[in-house]
Amino acid sequence: MPVPRPLRRSAVPRTVVDTRLTPELASVVSDARRRALRVGDRQIDTAHLLHSLLEADPDARAVLGPGTRVARVLGYLAQRAIGYGLRWRGSVEDSGAVPVVRLPEPRTVGGAGTWSPSAADAVEGALARAARRGAGRATGVDLLEALAADPECRAMEVLRRAGAAPGAPGVAG
């Protein structure tokens, strides 16, 4: 069982993060924040990001393949949002799969609220992926690839259960 990592605060100011995301991805991040608040979760996790991403980004949905697969993923996420299905409410997401620097204070991404370590890593990973490909802004596909980089995060658990994890038969990525 992984050792829980303390939450940490990102040093990247919110305005810098917002300018390094496409407008569509910035909207996904804002929606994930609202989604977490609406359901009473203590922090924004990778499942909130995945839910918002798949609702908003046709390119990210296309990576997962046929619409029935995406519908199944959204079904799992909707069940979770209303309190059924996968039970994570009130717990801190920390897969332990991606090592991070340990800092004692709550972690935020650009001052955008408290994020799980895995969710903050995913947003920061999307920014790094965009930079590596020479793009000025991260896209939804960058975020989806960053989520897939942590095979133990909540988003990947949902994708695996729905048969839509990148690398699964019939799934691009």
GROMACS elastic network, one bead per residue, 0.5 to 0.9 nm:
[ bonds ]
;  ai    aj funct       b0    kb
    1    96     6  0.86795   500
    2     5     6  0.87519   500
    2    94     6  0.80259   500
    2    95     6  0.67177   500
    2    96     6  0.52496   500
    2    97     6  0.79061   500
    3    94     6  0.84147   500
    3    95     6  0.86870   500
    3    96     6  0.66388   500
    4    92     6  0.84766   500
    4    93     6  0.86024   500
    4    94     6  0.59884   500
    4    95     6  0.78729   500
    4    96     6  0.67936   500
    5     8     6  0.87786   500
    5    94     6  0.65557   500
    5    95     6  0.88498   500
    5    96     6  0.71337   500
    5    99     6  0.87506   500
    5   100     6  0.79857   500
    5   101     6  0.89390   500
    5   102     6  0.67957   500
    5   103     6  0.88203   500
    5   117     6  0.73918   500
    6    94     6  0.88951   500
    6   102     6  0.62896   500
    6   103     6  0.65404   500
    6   104     6  0.60369   500
    6   105     6  0.75283   500
    6   106     6  0.74731   500
    6   107     6  0.83250   500
    6   117     6  0.79123   500
    7   102     6  0.76724   500
    7   103     6  0.69113   500
    7   104     6  0.67199   500
    7   105     6  0.61965   500
    7   108     6  0.82871   500
    7   114     6  0.81388   500
    7   115     6  0.76451   500
    7   116     6  0.66939   500
    7   117     6  0.59426   500
    8   101     6  0.81672   500
    8   102     6  0.68764   500
    8   103     6  0.51596   500
    8   104     6  0.62908   500
    8   105     6  0.52283   500
    8   108     6  0.67263   500
    8   114     6  0.87137   500
    8   115     6  0.85647   500
    8   116     6  0.87905   500
    8   117     6  0.73014   500
    8   120     6  0.89653   500
    9    12     6  0.88568   500
    9   103     6  0.75804   500
    9   104     6  0.86147   500
    9   105     6  0.62619   500
    9   106     6  0.55071   500
    9   109     6  0.70130   500
    9   110     6  0.83452   500
    9   111     6  0.79263   500
    9   114     6  0.82048   500
    9   115     6  0.88355   500
   10    13     6  0.79003   500
   10   107     6  0.59924   500
   10   108     6  0.52920   500
   10   109     6  0.52387   500
   10   110     6  0.61380   500
   10   111     6  0.74755   500
   10   120     6  0.80762   500
   11   108     6  0.84641   500
   11   109     6  0.79337   500
   11   110     6  0.69845   500
   11   111     6  0.85823   500
   12    15     6  0.83709   500
   12    16     6  0.65291   500
   12    17     6  0.67201   500
   12   108     6  0.89820   500
   12   109     6  0.69120   500
   12   111     6  0.79073   500
   13    16     6  0.54050   500
   13    17     6  0.65950   500
   13    18     6  0.88520   500
   13   109     6  0.78996   500
   13   111     6  0.63918   500
   14    17     6  0.51148   500
   14    18     6  0.61093   500
   14    19     6  0.86301   500
   14   109     6  0.69834   500
   14   111     6  0.53180   500
   14   112     6  0.64569   500
   15    18     6  0.50126   500
   15    19     6  0.61591   500
   15    20     6  0.85940   500
   15   110     6  0.71213   500
   15   111     6  0.89779   500
   16    19     6  0.52113   500
   16    20     6  0.62060   500
   16    21     6  0.88695   500
   16   110     6  0.73205   500
   17    20     6  0.50942   500
   17    21     6  0.64374   500
   17    26     6  0.84208   500
   17   109     6  0.76189   500
   17   110     6  0.59041   500
   17   124     6  0.88609   500
   17   127     6  0.83347   500
   18    21     6  0.54400   500
   18    22     6  0.79464   500
   18    23     6  0.79902   500
   18    25     6  0.88673   500
   18    26     6  0.60102   500
   18   110     6  0.81722   500
   19    22     6  0.74517   500
   19    23     6  0.83190   500
   19    26     6  0.84617   500
   19   136     6  0.87704   500
   19   137     6  0.72849   500
   20    26     6  0.87297   500
   20   127     6  0.69559   500
   20   130     6  0.88437   500
   20   136     6  0.63661   500
   20   138     6  0.62092   500
   21    24     6  0.77507   500
   21    25     6  0.56970   500
   21    26     6  0.55703   500
   21   126     6  0.88175   500
   21   127     6  0.74831   500
   21   136     6  0.81540   500
   21   139     6  0.64869   500
   21   140     6  0.88971   500
   22    25     6  0.51667   500
   22    26     6  0.61264   500
   22    27     6  0.85568   500
   22   136     6  0.87891   500
   22   137     6  0.54656   500
   22   138     6  0.59636   500
   22   139     6  0.57934   500
   22   140     6  0.82760   500
   23    26     6  0.50452   500
   23    27     6  0.62049   500
   23    28     6  0.87201   500
   23   139     6  0.88211   500
   24    27     6  0.51147   500
   24    28     6  0.63918   500
   24    29     6  0.88870   500
   24    56     6  0.75211   500
   24    57     6  0.74498   500
   24   139     6  0.76228   500
   24   140     6  0.76468   500
   25    29     6  0.62690   500
   25    30     6  0.85956   500
   25    53     6  0.76094   500
   25    56     6  0.85079   500
   25    57     6  0.81288   500
   25   138     6  0.73315   500
   25   139     6  0.58392   500
   25   140     6  0.56311   500
   25   143     6  0.83541   500
   26    29     6  0.51368   500
   26    30     6  0.62526   500
   26    31     6  0.85844   500
   27    30     6  0.50392   500
   27    31     6  0.60198   500
   27    32     6  0.85372   500
   27    52     6  0.86227   500
   27    56     6  0.83447   500
   28    31     6  0.50328   500
   28    32     6  0.61061   500
   28    33     6  0.86571   500
   28    49     6  0.69616   500
   28    50     6  0.88517   500
   28    51     6  0.88504   500
   28    52     6  0.52971   500
   28    53     6  0.55566   500
   28    54     6  0.89602   500
   28    55     6  0.86330   500
   28    56     6  0.67984   500
   28    57     6  0.83876   500
   28   140     6  0.82025   500
   29    32     6  0.51044   500
   29    33     6  0.63710   500
   29    34     6  0.88053   500
   29    48     6  0.88352   500
   29    49     6  0.66187   500
   29    52     6  0.75421   500
   29    53     6  0.81978   500
   29   112     6  0.88699   500
   29   123     6  0.85810   500
   30    33     6  0.51290   500
   30    34     6  0.63512   500
   30    35     6  0.86090   500
   30    52     6  0.88221   500
   30   112     6  0.83587   500
   31    34     6  0.50051   500
   31    35     6  0.59493   500
   31    36     6  0.85897   500
   31    48     6  0.83133   500
   31    49     6  0.81094   500
   31    52     6  0.60370   500
   31    53     6  0.88033   500
   32    36     6  0.62225   500
   32    37     6  0.86756   500
   32    44     6  0.66209   500
   32    45     6  0.81942   500
   32    46     6  0.88575   500
   32    47     6  0.86415   500
   32    49     6  0.52008   500
   32    50     6  0.82874   500
   32    51     6  0.75635   500
   32    52     6  0.56711   500
   32    53     6  0.83699   500
   33    36     6  0.53249   500
   33    37     6  0.63917   500
   33    38     6  0.86614   500
   33    43     6  0.81966   500
   33    44     6  0.59313   500
   33    48     6  0.76695   500
   33    49     6  0.83950   500
   33   112     6  0.78766   500
   33   113     6  0.74209   500
   33   114     6  0.89506   500
   33   115     6  0.88206   500
   34    37     6  0.51142   500
   34    38     6  0.59659   500
   34    39     6  0.87049   500
   34    44     6  0.88734   500
   35    38     6  0.50847   500
   35    39     6  0.63537   500
   35    40     6  0.85515   500
   35    41     6  0.85829   500
   35    44     6  0.81491   500
   35    48     6  0.65654   500
   35    51     6  0.89243   500
   35    52     6  0.81208   500
   35    81     6  0.82535   500
   36    39     6  0.55111   500
   36    40     6  0.61170   500
   36    41     6  0.50955   500
   36    42     6  0.73465   500
   36    43     6  0.64517   500
   36    44     6  0.55043   500
   36    45     6  0.79301   500
   36    48     6  0.66143   500
   36    81     6  0.87607   500
   37    40     6  0.50605   500
   37    41     6  0.60848   500
   37    42     6  0.77036   500
   37    43     6  0.80068   500
   37    44     6  0.82593   500
   38    41     6  0.78144   500
   39    81     6  0.63873   500
   39    82     6  0.74785   500
   39    83     6  0.85811   500
   39    89     6  0.87055   500
   40    43     6  0.86749   500
   40    89     6  0.80786   500
   40    90     6  0.82857   500
   41    44     6  0.72386   500
   41    45     6  0.88754   500
   41    88     6  0.89249   500
   41    89     6  0.60459   500
   41    90     6  0.60324   500
   41    91     6  0.82592   500
   42    89     6  0.81385   500
   42    90     6  0.62883   500
   42    91     6  0.77307   500
   42    92     6  0.77853   500
   42   114     6  0.77064   500
   42   115     6  0.86374   500
   43    90     6  0.87202   500
   43    91     6  0.88354   500
   43    92     6  0.74468   500
   43    93     6  0.85661   500
   43   113     6  0.76112   500
   43   114     6  0.52127   500
   43   115     6  0.50774   500
   43   116     6  0.60710   500
   44    47     6  0.81939   500
   44    48     6  0.62282   500
   44    49     6  0.76227   500
   44    93     6  0.89643   500
   44   113     6  0.77957   500
   44   114     6  0.64812   500
   44   116     6  0.60215   500
   44   119     6  0.69354   500
   44   120     6  0.86784   500
   45    48     6  0.54414   500
   45    49     6  0.66072   500
   45    50     6  0.88746   500
   45    92     6  0.82903   500
   45    93     6  0.64522   500
   45   115     6  0.61402   500
   45   116     6  0.51868   500
   45   117     6  0.80973   500
   45   118     6  0.70108   500
   45   119     6  0.50429   500
   45   120     6  0.81585   500
   45   153     6  0.86580   500
   45   154     6  0.74938   500
   45   155     6  0.82589   500
   46    50     6  0.60507   500
   46    51     6  0.85080   500
   46    93     6  0.81433   500
   46   115     6  0.88981   500
   46   116     6  0.76737   500
   46   118     6  0.65642   500
   46   120     6  0.84684   500
   46   122     6  0.75928   500
   46   147     6  0.71340   500
   46   153     6  0.66642   500
   46   154     6  0.58066   500
   46   155     6  0.51074   500
   46   156     6  0.83479   500
   47    51     6  0.60036   500
   47    52     6  0.85438   500
   47    77     6  0.71607   500
   47   119     6  0.84326   500
   47   153     6  0.82245   500
   47   154     6  0.55196   500
   47   156     6  0.82429   500
   47   157     6  0.88392   500
   47   158     6  0.75850   500
   48    51     6  0.51825   500
   48    52     6  0.62252   500
   48    53     6  0.84381   500
   48    77     6  0.81882   500
   48    81     6  0.88353   500
   48   119     6  0.87396   500
   48   155     6  0.80542   500
   49    52     6  0.53083   500
   49    53     6  0.59057   500
   49    54     6  0.85796   500
   49   119     6  0.74081   500
   49   143     6  0.86115   500
   49   147     6  0.89120   500
   49   155     6  0.78929   500
   50    54     6  0.60455   500
   50    55     6  0.84978   500
   50    74     6  0.89632   500
   50    77     6  0.84477   500
   50   143     6  0.86897   500
   50   144     6  0.74923   500
   50   147     6  0.81399   500
   50   155     6  0.60135   500
   51    54     6  0.54777   500
   51    55     6  0.62997   500
   51    56     6  0.87387   500
   51    73     6  0.83757   500
   51    74     6  0.66212   500
   51    77     6  0.61993   500
   51    78     6  0.81178   500
   51   155     6  0.84799   500
   52    55     6  0.52468   500
   52    56     6  0.61834   500
   52    57     6  0.84017   500
   53    56     6  0.52951   500
   53    57     6  0.56431   500
   53    58     6  0.87972   500
   53    60     6  0.71071   500
   53    61     6  0.82528   500
   53   140     6  0.65375   500
   53   143     6  0.83495   500
   53   144     6  0.80373   500
   54    57     6  0.55990   500
   54    58     6  0.72442   500
   54    59     6  0.88541   500
   54    60     6  0.63620   500
   54    61     6  0.56203   500
   54    70     6  0.76447   500
   54    73     6  0.87561   500
   54    74     6  0.75446   500
   54   140     6  0.87646   500
   55    58     6  0.80173   500
   55    61     6  0.82364   500
   55    74     6  0.80150   500
   56    60     6  0.86506   500
   56    61     6  0.87825   500
   56   140     6  0.88631   500
   57    60     6  0.54190   500
   57    61     6  0.64022   500
   57    62     6  0.87568   500
   57   140     6  0.64008   500
   57   141     6  0.84259   500
   58    62     6  0.60723   500
   58    63     6  0.87766   500
   58   140     6  0.89066   500
   59    62     6  0.50395   500
   59    63     6  0.65339   500
   59   140     6  0.72553   500
   59   141     6  0.66298   500
   60    63     6  0.52555   500
   60    64     6  0.69995   500
   60   139     6  0.89328   500
   60   140     6  0.58588   500
   60   141     6  0.50984   500
   60   142     6  0.87532   500
   60   143     6  0.86375   500
   60   144     6  0.66503   500
   61    64     6  0.54065   500
   61    65     6  0.69161   500
   61    66     6  0.84110   500
   61    67     6  0.78961   500
   61    70     6  0.65099   500
   61   141     6  0.88628   500
   62    65     6  0.52371   500
   62    66     6  0.73115   500
   62    67     6  0.82562   500
   62    70     6  0.86905   500
   62   172     6  0.82469   500
   63    66     6  0.89632   500
   63   141     6  0.77714   500
   63   144     6  0.86708   500
   63   166     6  0.78722   500
   63   171     6  0.67984   500
   63   172     6  0.52142   500
   63   173     6  0.64059   500
   64    67     6  0.84079   500
   64    69     6  0.71042   500
   64    70     6  0.66442   500
   64   164     6  0.59191   500
   64   165     6  0.74020   500
   64   166     6  0.68324   500
   64   170     6  0.82804   500
   64   171     6  0.52392   500
   64   172     6  0.60833   500
   64   173     6  0.78702   500
   65    68     6  0.83839   500
   65    69     6  0.67074   500
   65    70     6  0.73388   500
   65   164     6  0.78314   500
   65   170     6  0.68522   500
   65   171     6  0.54862   500
   65   172     6  0.66988   500
   66    69     6  0.56449   500
   66    70     6  0.68143   500
   66    71     6  0.88911   500
   66   170     6  0.87225   500
   66   171     6  0.86197   500
   67    70     6  0.50559   500
   67    71     6  0.59841   500
   67    72     6  0.85631   500
   68    72     6  0.61946   500
   68    73     6  0.87401   500
   69    72     6  0.51280   500
   69    73     6  0.64158   500
   69    74     6  0.87294   500
   69   162     6  0.69177   500
   69   163     6  0.71400   500
   69   164     6  0.61414   500
   70    73     6  0.50820   500
   70    74     6  0.61576   500
   70    75     6  0.84621   500
   70   162     6  0.83683   500
   70   164     6  0.74626   500
   71    74     6  0.50711   500
   71    75     6  0.60032   500
   71    76     6  0.87413   500
   72    76     6  0.64114   500
   72    77     6  0.87205   500
   72   162     6  0.57929   500
   72   163     6  0.84867   500
   72   164     6  0.85785   500
   73    76     6  0.52435   500
   73    77     6  0.63137   500
   73    78     6  0.86454   500
   73   158     6  0.65821   500
   73   159     6  0.62303   500
   73   161     6  0.81530   500
   73   162     6  0.54301   500
   73   163     6  0.83367   500
   73   164     6  0.73421   500
   74    78     6  0.59561   500
   74    79     6  0.84930   500
   75    78     6  0.51049   500
   75    79     6  0.61560   500
   75    80     6  0.85721   500
   75   162     6  0.89315   500
   76    79     6  0.52051   500
   76    80     6  0.62549   500
   76    81     6  0.87169   500
   76    84     6  0.87300   500
   76    85     6  0.68156   500
   76    86     6  0.77413   500
   76   158     6  0.67445   500
   76   159     6  0.89359   500
   76   161     6  0.84520   500
   76   162     6  0.75349   500
   77    80     6  0.50517   500
   77    81     6  0.62033   500
   77    82     6  0.88577   500
   77    85     6  0.84470   500
   77    86     6  0.85364   500
   77   158     6  0.74046   500
   78    82     6  0.64166   500
   78    83     6  0.86906   500
   78    84     6  0.84415   500
   78    85     6  0.89314   500
   79    82     6  0.53575   500
   79    83     6  0.62541   500
   79    85     6  0.55312   500
   79    86     6  0.78142   500
   80    83     6  0.51178   500
   80    84     6  0.51366   500
   80    85     6  0.53993   500
   80    86     6  0.57619   500
   80    87     6  0.70268   500
   80    88     6  0.81229   500
   80    89     6  0.85608   500
   81    84     6  0.74196   500
   81    85     6  0.89519   500
   82    85     6  0.88331   500
   83    86     6  0.81941   500
   83    87     6  0.74357   500
   83    89     6  0.79259   500
   84    87     6  0.71767   500
   86    89     6  0.89189   500
   86   158     6  0.83501   500
   87    90     6  0.89989   500
   87    91     6  0.89802   500
   88    91     6  0.56560   500
   88    92     6  0.80128   500
   88    93     6  0.81040   500
   88   154     6  0.87263   500
   89    92     6  0.84763   500
   92   116     6  0.64606   500
   92   117     6  0.86831   500
   93   115     6  0.89153   500
   93   116     6  0.54282   500
   93   117     6  0.69887   500
   93   118     6  0.67827   500
   93   119     6  0.82949   500
   93   153     6  0.72873   500
   93   154     6  0.72566   500
   94    97     6  0.81148   500
   94   116     6  0.67278   500
   94   117     6  0.60628   500
   94   118     6  0.60519   500
   94   152     6  0.84700   500
   94   153     6  0.71418   500
   94   154     6  0.88299   500
   95    98     6  0.74308   500
   95   117     6  0.84678   500
   95   118     6  0.69355   500
   95   150     6  0.77318   500
   95   151     6  0.83036   500
   95   152     6  0.51639   500
   95   153     6  0.53747   500
   95   154     6  0.80704   500
   96    99     6  0.64834   500
   96   100     6  0.87143   500
   96   117     6  0.88495   500
   96   118     6  0.82941   500
   96   150     6  0.88636   500
   96   152     6  0.77681   500
   96   153     6  0.86568   500
   97   118     6  0.86772   500
   97   150     6  0.60709   500
   97   151     6  0.72543   500
   97   152     6  0.62968   500
   97   153     6  0.80069   500
   98   117     6  0.89261   500
   98   118     6  0.75899   500
   98   121     6  0.80455   500
   98   149     6  0.83989   500
   98   150     6  0.64008   500
   99   102     6  0.89274   500
  100   117     6  0.80331   500
  100   121     6  0.82871   500
  103   106     6  0.81751   500
  103   107     6  0.83751   500
  104   107     6  0.87464   500
  106   113     6  0.89112   500
  106   114     6  0.62124   500
  106   115     6  0.79028   500
  106   116     6  0.89494   500
  107   111     6  0.85999   500
  107   113     6  0.79289   500
  107   114     6  0.55831   500
  107   115     6  0.58731   500
  107   116     6  0.73032   500
  107   117     6  0.71077   500
  107   120     6  0.75512   500
  108   111     6  0.52758   500
  108   112     6  0.58494   500
  108   113     6  0.53677   500
  108   115     6  0.54923   500
  108   116     6  0.84375   500
  108   117     6  0.89206   500
  108   120     6  0.69793   500
  109   112     6  0.54675   500
  109   113     6  0.70936   500
  109   114     6  0.77173   500
  109   115     6  0.70512   500
  109   119     6  0.89725   500
  109   120     6  0.59450   500
  109   121     6  0.89633   500
  109   123     6  0.76490   500
  109   124     6  0.79215   500
  110   113     6  0.82066   500
  111   114     6  0.81284   500
  112   115     6  0.82494   500
  114   120     6  0.89078   500
  115   118     6  0.79679   500
  115   119     6  0.60172   500
  115   120     6  0.57552   500
  116   119     6  0.51853   500
  116   120     6  0.61820   500
  116   121     6  0.84574   500
  117   120     6  0.52349   500
  117   121     6  0.60256   500
  117   122     6  0.85643   500
  118   121     6  0.50232   500
  118   122     6  0.61154   500
  118   123     6  0.88290   500
  118   147     6  0.81751   500
  118   150     6  0.74995   500
  118   153     6  0.64149   500
  118   154     6  0.86165   500
  119   123     6  0.63892   500
  119   124     6  0.85986   500
  119   147     6  0.78695   500
  119   153     6  0.83328   500
  120   123     6  0.52953   500
  120   124     6  0.61436   500
  120   125     6  0.83201   500
  121   124     6  0.50736   500
  121   125     6  0.57202   500
  121   126     6  0.84519   500
  121   146     6  0.79448   500
  121   147     6  0.84791   500
  121   150     6  0.89546   500
  122   126     6  0.60704   500
  122   127     6  0.86374   500
  122   143     6  0.63401   500
  122   144     6  0.82870   500
  122   145     6  0.85008   500
  122   147     6  0.53751   500
  122   148     6  0.87236   500
  122   149     6  0.81354   500
  122   150     6  0.81695   500
  123   126     6  0.50808   500
  123   127     6  0.64254   500
  123   128     6  0.87338   500
  123   138     6  0.88070   500
  123   142     6  0.87770   500
  123   143     6  0.63067   500
  123   146     6  0.73635   500
  123   147     6  0.84293   500
  124   127     6  0.51024   500
  124   128     6  0.62759   500
  124   129     6  0.86891   500
  124   143     6  0.87899   500
  124   146     6  0.83623   500
  125   129     6  0.60601   500
  125   130     6  0.85474   500
  125   142     6  0.78751   500
  125   143     6  0.72595   500
  125   145     6  0.84933   500
  125   146     6  0.52950   500
  125   147     6  0.82582   500
  125   149     6  0.86642   500
  126   129     6  0.50575   500
  126   130     6  0.61940   500
  126   131     6  0.86283   500
  126   138     6  0.57617   500
  126   139     6  0.74161   500
  126   140     6  0.82071   500
  126   141     6  0.82735   500
  126   144     6  0.79508   500
  126   145     6  0.74015   500
  126   146     6  0.55065   500
  126   147     6  0.84853   500
  127   130     6  0.51905   500
  127   131     6  0.62754   500
  127   132     6  0.87303   500
  127   136     6  0.88728   500
  127   137     6  0.70845   500
  127   138     6  0.52406   500
  127   139     6  0.85020   500
  127   142     6  0.75587   500
  127   143     6  0.81258   500
  128   131     6  0.50447   500
  128   132     6  0.61721   500
  128   133     6  0.87584   500
  128   138     6  0.81407   500
  128   142     6  0.87715   500
  129   132     6  0.50810   500
  129   133     6  0.63911   500
  129   134     6  0.86691   500
  129   135     6  0.86157   500
  129   138     6  0.73650   500
  129   142     6  0.61599   500
  129   143     6  0.85298   500
  129   145     6  0.84559   500
  129   146     6  0.77732   500
  130   133     6  0.53170   500
  130   134     6  0.62857   500
  130   135     6  0.50684   500
  130   136     6  0.67829   500
  130   137     6  0.60972   500
  130   139     6  0.74675   500
  130   142     6  0.65796   500
  131   135     6  0.55463   500
  131   136     6  0.66092   500
  131   137     6  0.76716   500
  131   138     6  0.78957   500
  132   135     6  0.75281   500
  134   137     6  0.89355   500
  135   138     6  0.71581   500
  138   141     6  0.81542   500
  138   142     6  0.59274   500
  138   143     6  0.73923   500
  139   142     6  0.51199   500
  139   143     6  0.65184   500
  139   144     6  0.87993   500
  140   144     6  0.61631   500
  140   145     6  0.86096   500
  141   145     6  0.60932   500
  141   146     6  0.84544   500
  142   145     6  0.51922   500
  142   146     6  0.61624   500
  142   147     6  0.86643   500
  143   147     6  0.61190   500
  143   148     6  0.85875   500
  144   147     6  0.50740   500
  144   148     6  0.62675   500
  144   149     6  0.87718   500
  145   148     6  0.50197   500
  145   149     6  0.63654   500
  145   166     6  0.83829   500
  145   173     6  0.76484   500
  146   149     6  0.50699   500
  146   150     6  0.72947   500
  147   150     6  0.58068   500
  147   151     6  0.78192   500
  147   153     6  0.74990   500
  147   155     6  0.68458   500
  147   156     6  0.70177   500
  148   151     6  0.59388   500
  148   152     6  0.89350   500
  148   153     6  0.84012   500
  148   155     6  0.80988   500
  148   156     6  0.63369   500
  148   165     6  0.77326   500
  148   166     6  0.68408   500
  148   173     6  0.89864   500
  149   152     6  0.89598   500
  150   153     6  0.56792   500
  150   155     6  0.89491   500
  150   156     6  0.74241   500
  151   154     6  0.86261   500
  151   155     6  0.86161   500
  151   156     6  0.57345   500
  151   157     6  0.76731   500
  152   155     6  0.82949   500
  152   156     6  0.63835   500
  152   157     6  0.67018   500
  153   156     6  0.54717   500
  153   157     6  0.64143   500
  153   158     6  0.89612   500
  154   158     6  0.63240   500
  154   159     6  0.86474   500
  155   158     6  0.52280   500
  155   159     6  0.62520   500
  155   160     6  0.86634   500
  156   160     6  0.59621   500
  156   161     6  0.84597   500
  156   164     6  0.89374   500
  156   165     6  0.64957   500
  156   166     6  0.87680   500
  157   160     6  0.51900   500
  157   161     6  0.61768   500
  157   162     6  0.86069   500
  157   165     6  0.83678   500
  158   161     6  0.51790   500
  158   162     6  0.61701   500
  158   163     6  0.86073   500
  158   164     6  0.83860   500
  158   165     6  0.82214   500
  159   162     6  0.51424   500
  159   163     6  0.61222   500
  159   166     6  0.80281   500
  160   163     6  0.50225   500
  160   164     6  0.58500   500
  160   166     6  0.86141   500
  160   168     6  0.82439   500
  161   164     6  0.76338   500
  161   165     6  0.82630   500
  162   165     6  0.77046   500
  163   168     6  0.69704   500
  163   169     6  0.84701   500
  163   171     6  0.86966   500
  164   167     6  0.83918   500
  164   168     6  0.64592   500
  164   169     6  0.84624   500
  164   170     6  0.83311   500
  164   171     6  0.62912   500
  165   168     6  0.55129   500
  165   169     6  0.88659   500
  165   171     6  0.69610   500
  165   172     6  0.89687   500
  165   173     6  0.87666   500
  166   169     6  0.85443   500
  166   170     6  0.89020   500
  166   171     6  0.55538   500
  166   172     6  0.60462   500
  166   173     6  0.50440   500
  167   170     6  0.79923   500
  167   171     6  0.59221   500
  167   172     6  0.65440   500
  167   173     6  0.59122   500
  168   171     6  0.53761   500
  168   172     6  0.79811   500
  168   173     6  0.88349   500
  169   172     6  0.83875   500
